[in-house]
């Protein structure tokens, strides 16, 4: 257990605080918890790289912690009417698609290693900014139009592009595309 992994595990603690804050319209709590989780994400990543404490466990746990927070925030904001439901549906569907593809390939004894594409990193970054903007607007009674609608549209486009990139990569992997084959086999 490394310090970066411990920070990642502790990053799961603000998730219920953020969700409860949103459900009770305590937007300041939600925003503060979201910011704390975001800062700790940066800290654990920096520490892991700087002090060469990267681990396989951390490589799996970090995106799980990120997705747990983002999916929770998007779902609650969607049901609160602060984000369009179509965006929430495609975001959750993309993540479910990736999880199902990994599980299916593992069950079929052809496991796939998911490495984030540039479009997926951009997608996650825009989703984080969008969630922060919406929570910030609600916490501080701001109106950041036209920023929110632009972020919603960009997030939707990047989510679909990311899902397509993962689907194509998974289909190539499952069909054996790019695998070297020995002569005579």
CORGITA-V239730 format. One record per pair of residues at least 4 apart in sequence whose C-alpha atoms are under 6 Angstrom apart, sorted by the first residue. I is the first residue (numbers start at 0). J is the second residue. If there is no record, write none. Layout:
I,J ; I,J
//
This chain:
3,43 ; 3,47 ; 4,57 ; 6,43 ; 10,36 ; 13,17 ; 13,32 ; 14,68 ; 15,19 ; 16,20 ; 17,29 ; 17,32 ; 20,24 ; 20,25 ; 20,26 ; 20,28 ; 20,29 ; 21,25 ; 21,26 ; 21,29 ; 26,30 ; 26,137 ; 26,138 ; 27,31 ; 27,138 ; 28,32 ; 30,134 ; 45,49 ; 46,50 ; 47,51 ; 47,52 ; 47,53 ; 57,61 ; 62,66 ; 63,67 ; 66,70 ; 70,74 ; 72,76 ; 73,77 ; 73,87 ; 76,81 ; 76,82 ; 77,81 ; 77,82 ; 77,83 ; 77,84 ; 86,155 ; 88,92 ; 89,93 ; 92,96 ; 93,162 ; 99,103 ; 104,109 ; 104,110 ; 105,109 ; 105,110 ; 115,119 ; 118,122 ; 118,161 ; 119,161 ; 122,157 ; 122,158 ; 125,129 ; 125,154 ; 129,150 ; 131,135 ; 132,136 ; 134,138 ; 135,139 ; 136,140 ; 136,141 ; 150,154 ; 154,158 ; 157,161 ; 165,169 ; 171,176 ; 172,176
//
